[in-house]
Amino acid sequence: MAAYTLGTASQVTGCAKSTILRAIKAGRISAVRDDLGQWRIEPAQLFHVFSTLRHPDARPQTGPMELDATTDTLVAELRAVIADLRRGQDDLRQERDHWRASHEREQAAHAATQRLLLPGLATLAERDPPATREGAPAPETPLKFWCW
């Protein structure tokens, strides 16, 4: 059998040309260059490292692919796993939305309580202005410290 070119070897093994070229450069496959500079790879060398998919002269299959029972079972199991994951994601989203709404309600209640208990300094000054005579400076309010 004649030696394969890089392109033919790629077709036979189903690997990319770059993969086969890397194997040649790494020394896993021995190949030589011909007069035109193309790689020539002996089939025995190629199949020692890579498995064959088909003969280079073989025509592609035109009929429908037959699936075996194992493939059908695995596909069904994967679909069930994906459906479970999607249901789990929906549950997590609903739980997240519930806790987010609860947090927002608590934040609003806390803000309302803070407004009632600790009015802002501007509203406190407007509500209780210091009593002074006209032209007289406002008396300073003494600071009270609590000591135990």
Secondary structure, DSSP 8 states (H G I E B T S, - for coil): ---B-HHHHHHHH---HHHHHHHHHHTSS-EEE-TTS-EEE-HHHHHHHS---S-TT-----S-----HHHHHHHHHHHHHHHHHHHHHHHHHHHHHHHHHHHHHHHHHHHHHHHHHS--HHHHHHHS-----TTS------------
